[in-house]
Amino acid sequence: MRDTARLREWIARLIRSKVPLYLALILLAVWTLFPFYTGAISALSTEGGVGALWPQARHLTTRYVADLIRGDDRLLPPLLNSAVVTLVTIAIVLVLALPAGYGFSRWRGRTSRSVYLLFFVLRMLPPIALVIPWFLIIAGWDLMDTYIGLVITYIPFRLCLGVWLMKGFFDTIPFEIEEAAAIDGASAWQTFTRVILPLSRNGVSVTIVFAGIQSYIEYMYAVSLTRRVTTTLPVFIAAFATPWSIRYQHMLGAALIGTIPMILLFLAAQKQIVRGVTGGMIKG
Amino acid sequence: MLRNRKFYFFVLPAVLVIAVLIGFPVVKLFWLSGMRYDLMKGVIEPIGWANFQRILGDTEFLHAILRTLLYVVVVVTANFVLGLTMAVVADRPFKGNRLFQLILMFPMLLIPTAAGVLWRFMYNPTIGPLNSLLKALSLPQVAWLSSSSLAVWSIMLVDIWAWTPYMFLVLYAGLKALPQEPLEAARIDGAGSFKVLRYVTLPMLRPVVFVAVSLKFIDTFRVFAYPWVLTEGGPGGSSHVMSTYIYLNAFRNLKYGLSSAMAVVAMLISLTFSSIFLYFAFTRGRGETA
């Protein structure tokens, strides 16, 4: 009887202590990191060491990573292709989404609301819905395996997202600022370029980050619309695994190296990412 | 109202671009869905509703749709529960908190195909670390991707692993933005930490949770890269979701007409879900979510 009471007290003290917290920390960290850890070991191992749970000195090699950097399977061309497609998409989306987001924010009317709602619905379309017509259209226009062909198909979805993010941002800028400009006799366009744009750095960076990520990681359109010349990084990574064979070291090396730009972006734009994922609900 | 009209010119370019770049493929999609489009035999001819009739009899497509729904429900639920756990843990003060949060974000930063190949390696039946780990613990080996009953669950696990950080990020930001007074009041009144979470924190987080879960739901519905990289819908079509099944029919079997009809169905299902979301966001949740 006394023993169970003591046990109960001991359990209660254990729960109140920091032990459960640290247990949770360890479990969550292992769950998150284990694939990265074993993946990194195997990317740096010879055939015999692939899949090992612990790094084994006799199997370690940088041969496959070197292959990706300057050998037969260079990672740089697809990385550059991804960069080109991403940057061009971002630029076009910004040019269109900035004024549109502003317009939808300030133009309060039934037409404006319905059109905006349409943008919002289109943003949710699954990409599979349009990949088949796009494939035939791009092939018909002779744009297969070109940057233009890929960017054309990337723009609509990212534009809908950009307009949504920018409108949400402009909604937070008070009207009074523009009224002051209007009294000074500035036109709507002048107000936009001289007063509003300089204030929209935060909104622009959220849009850049999200339109950028969505273009950088896109797979379905890239794998359908590129062949050899404009292969992007996600396609390059997946191509190491074919139904016949898998080149594990190259595949894992490319997968992990391809993540570095994303980690850098996250470190640089953490606040914008938080704001973007919460749809501007939380001002980070 | 008239003064408002000047903003018409601001939205016009974007509206035109969208009208062309979404309108054109949508029209083409509907046109294709009524066609027999066989490039191998060089036949392109209208066949009316025949493609849709064939879909109605295609149990594999129906299964892919139902599997997608199951997939979405399981993944989003798990994302939410795990993400909330992470957020609550990360909300506690401890040494190395910031590093811990950064580590939790890592899976989300992987390109989806990279996460796919990483787990394809993890799941490998002979050399994969998961089975090595099981062996080291003297547990039975698992046919993660080669068992037709297990494959789709293994894919779900990857999606859960990869996207829980998103839920964590949103919920953690939500937690940080909450006013502290009600929490303290509840604690002073003697509520345990679980009760505080259930009856005070979660109700206050509701608007954030609503938006995060809905957007995740719609995003997960599009899933393609994970199942395609991991199994291509196999073994024996047992892990097909909507996207992979349509993709297979279009680009492997080259049935552009039939697969377009499936894509029309996929579009309608997705529009239904977005409408439901919009209904709740703009009527019920008005003020809460704006």
Interface residues (C-beta under 8 A of the other chain):
Chain A: K18 L21 Y22 A24 L25 L28 A29 W31 T32 L33 F34 P35 F36 T38 G39 S42 V50 G51 A52 L53 L96 A97 P99 A100 Y102 G103 F104 R106 W107 R108 G109 S112 V115 L117 F119 F120 V121 L122 M124 L125 P126 P127 I128 A129 L130 V131 I132 P133 W134 F135 L136 I137 I152 T153 I155 P156 L159 C160 V163 A188 W189 F192 Y216 I217 Y219 M220 S224 L233 P234 V235 I237 A238 F240 A241 P243 I246 Y248 M251 L252 A254 A255 L256 G258 T259 M262 I263 F266 I273 V274 V277 T278 G279 M281 I282 G284
Chain B: M1 N4 R5 K6 F7 Y8 F9 F10 V11 P13 A14 V15 V17 I18 L21 I22 F24 P25 V26 K28 L29 L32 T85 M86 V89 R92 F94 F100 I103 L104 M105 F106 P107 L109 L110 I111 P112 T113 A114 A115 G116 V117 L118 W119 R120 F121 M122 N124 T126 I127 G128 P129 S132 L133 A136 W161 Y166 L169 V170 A173 G174 A177 P207 V208 V211 A212 L215 I218 F221 R222 F224 A225 W228 V229 E232 M242 S243 I246 Y247 A250 F251 Y256 S259 S260 A263 V264 A266 M267 S270 L271 F273 S274 S275 F277 L278 T289
